[in-house]
């Protein structure tokens, strides 16, 4: 663990892995809820946690540097279920990368319980972990210029759902009608760090055709 000062009242904690970042984020939230930590914002990322609005960052930095991150506790609330059609245009490519039929990609993905590691890229976009490392897939060599909202995609160790149409280089394996970001909803984001997530298949497995256009750069 490496603790770096950021301005006058913030710290950036660098961890060795995404799992450690998730665990530290959960522990810091627990401390804040118990009144043991005063921080305005606690923001996780792939391998870091940012704490902002601290009353005594120096003391906390020393404490964190000397501590061991406990395992992340299980979430008590039920998993958020997201309906999915395994109809993405990259399903066959992912199946070939995994060395399994397309139907098996759907079975493996739907049988996995995911956890939101962190959020970013766009409002409502959550980076979900849970698939074993052997199922990591590379990003597309050439990103698409337009990925439809609701596209369920894989990249590296993560699963994500595009909350709105945008460019993107992830491998598209499915689609959902779930609304990931709604300004009229409280909270606006359907998924937040630490949330458990399951994908529930609906409809047949198989691509319905190409999605968007492919960029040239």
N, C-alpha and C positions, 0 to 999 in steps of 0.2 A: 504494500500500500504506500502510495506517495501522496502527500498532502501539500497543495500549493496555494498560497494566498492570491486572492483576486480582489484588487481594490482594498477598501478599508474594512468591509464587513462581509466578505464572502470567501469561501474556500472551494477549491476544486480537488476532489479526491480521485486519484487514478488507481484502478484496480487491475489485477492480473487477468481477469476474465469477465465475461458478461454475467456469469452466474454470481460472482462475488459482488458485482455492481448491483444486481437485483437484490441480493441478500442485505447489503449495506443500506440500500434505499429502504427496504422493509424495516430494518432495525432503527434507522433514523426517524421514520414515521412513527414507530412505536414510542420512541423516546419523546418526540414532540407531543404526542397524544397524552403521554403520562406527565407532561409538564417538566421533563428533564432536559429539554432542548428548546431553545428559542431561535427559530429560523423562519423567515418569511416565506422562502421557497426552498424546496428540496427536489431537484430535477435530475433524474437518472438519464444516462445515455448508454452507448454500447459498452464502454468499460470505465465510465466515470460517473461521479455524482457531484452535482453543484449545489452548494448550500449558500443561500443569499439572505441578507438581513440578519446577520448574527450579532449578538450583543457582546460576545467575547471570543472572536475567532482565534486568537492566539492560544488560549487555554484549550479550546476544542481541537485545534490542530495537533497539539501535543498529546491530547488524550487519544485521538484517532490513530496517530502514528504508532502508539504503543499498544493498540488493541488488536484483537483477533475478531474478524467478522463472523458472527454466528450464522448458521444456515438459515435460509429464509423459511419462515413458518408457513404451514399450509393456510390457504385462504379459506375462511369459514363460509363465505357466501357461495351460492350455487354458481356454476359456470354459465357464462353468457353463451347461448346457442345461436349460431349463425347458419341459416339455411344456405346450401351451396349446390350449384349444378356444376359437375365436373365436365365442363364443355370448353375449356380454354384452348386456344390455338397452339400452345406449347406443350400440351399434355403428352403428345407422342414423344417429343424431344426429352421431356423429363423422364418418361417411362424408359426410354433407351438409355439415359444416363444412369438410372437406377438399376437397369437390367431386369425390368419386370414388365408385365402387360399394363396397358392403360388402366384397366379395372383395378389392378393391384395398387397403383398410385392412389386412386380414390379411396381404397380400403385402408391403406396405411395412413393416409392423411386424416381421414375421418375418425380413425381409431385413436388418434393422438389427442391428449389433453394439452392445450397450449397455455402459455402464460405471457402476458404483456410485459416485455422487458423494459421498453421505453417508447415514447411517442416522438414524432418529428416528421420532417419532410413536408407535410401538409396538415392542416387542422383535421384531427380525427384519424390520422394514419398511425397505426400501432405496429411495432415490431414484435412479432410473436415468436417465442422459442418453444421447443418441445420435441421436434424431430431429432433423432439421433444423428451424430456427425456424418454417418455414411450416406445420409440423404441430402447433404449439402449440394447445391447446384450453382453453377456460375451464372452471372448476369449475362444477358444477351450481348453479343459482340457489338451490335448496332442497336441503340435504344429506339423504341417506337416514338413517333412524334405525337401520338394520341392514344392513350389507354382509357377505355371507358370506365366511368364510375362503377363501383361494385366488382371490379375485377379482382379475383383472388390469385395471388402470385407468390412465387418463391424466389429467393436470392440468398446465396450463402447459407447460413443456418436459420434464416428467418422466413416466416410466412407473413404476408401483409395483405390488406384489402384497400384498394384505391378508393378514397372517399369521394373523389370527384375526378372528372376527366383531366388528364395531364400527361405530359411526356413521361416515359418510364422504360427502364431496361430490365425489369424483372420478368421471370418466366411465368406466363399466364396459364394456370391450370383450371380455373373455374370462374364462376360469377355468382353474385348474390344480390338480392334486392334489399338487404338490410341497410339502413341509413346510419352511416358511421359518424356523421356530423350534422347536427340540426340546431341552428341558433335558437329555435323556440323551445328546445328541450333543456332541462336542468338535471345533470350537467349536459352540455352540448355534445360532448364526445361519448359515444357508446362504450368505448374501451379506454381504460386508464391503466397506468403501470401497476402490475401485480394482479390484474384481473385474470381469472381463469376463463378459457375460451374453448368451445368445441364446435366443430363444423358438422352440420347435419345434412347428409346428401338428400337431394330431391331430383327426380328425373333420371334419365339414362346417362351413361358415361360416354363421352365422345365429343370432339370439337364440332362446332356449328359453322365454322368458316373463319377466314382471316379477320383480325381485329386491327382497325386503324391503319395508318400508313407507316412505313419504315423510313427513318431518316437516313441520310447519307454521310453524316459526319460522326 
